[in-house]
């Protein structure tokens, strides 16, 4: 988890190397692509999306940019380890969308339009379950599920898990050692 400079609390953020190693391992997204990702608060896109009303909110991907609700955008800098865990689990989902966008090669707006079309088709097929049954959302959810399963198998899903501590501290050797010990790499 990378921190924005103290004087620029809304500046784009990037994933740190320990988090990149974890996400690349569990979500199957190339580390080089993960290094290109910029995290922004939702107010930085013209749609002001995501629009989730509940706390902590959600995220939306446009190409290599992930727009997060205010609470989630600031989660890595905060002290709320439960919120940091929610952030990491959500990011494990969103990075798969970044890979999908890169595979489509349609740019940020092109991916957004493509995704809207996928939701519309899913709505016609699935009605009120359109979001959860959209094929590209089902695929992206595999990133979150893989991370959840790994955490559950190795000590439980909580904000003080060793993987979370390594991600917070950007402890790349520690993350690599842990992933090797648990058989993930």
Phi, psi and omega in degrees: 000125184258146180258143172284152175304145185305326182274359181227068185294344178251009179292148178306144178247162176231158176286142176276170187295324178294319178292321177300315179299315180299310183292323178295323179290312186275327184263349178070029179256133183304134182301323180298321177292320179299328180290341180275346187292135171247135176257130183230152169289151185302333181294349182271004173240151188294339177278346186057030180267153011282158185254009182304130183276333184281167176266135011268000181101202184211204184214162176218139181254134168231100181065241181260017179244134176246121179260126185242152171302157183305314181300317181285324178301320182270356183305315182299330181276344186277185180252000183276100185291331176294317177294322177297321176296315178300319178301310184295319178296320177293317180298325177299329175284311187294327181294334175292323175297323177298317177297318178300317179297318180295320180295325180287331180054045179247004181080178183297307182293320178300319178294318179301316178293319177299314180299318178300319177296320178295320177296319180298314178298317179295324177297318180296326181274324193238359179058230185293352177262019186305314183297306187289342181253001175295131187305318183287334174285321177299317178297314181295326181296341177297329176297313179294318181297320180295318178294316178301314180297318180295316178297315181301317183290338188241032175131353176107162183264096180205159186290351179254013177301149180304321178298320178294318180296318178295319179295314180300319184273358187053046180271083182296313178299321179295317179296315180298317180297315180297313180299323178292314182299325181270003176079018180279332174229000000 
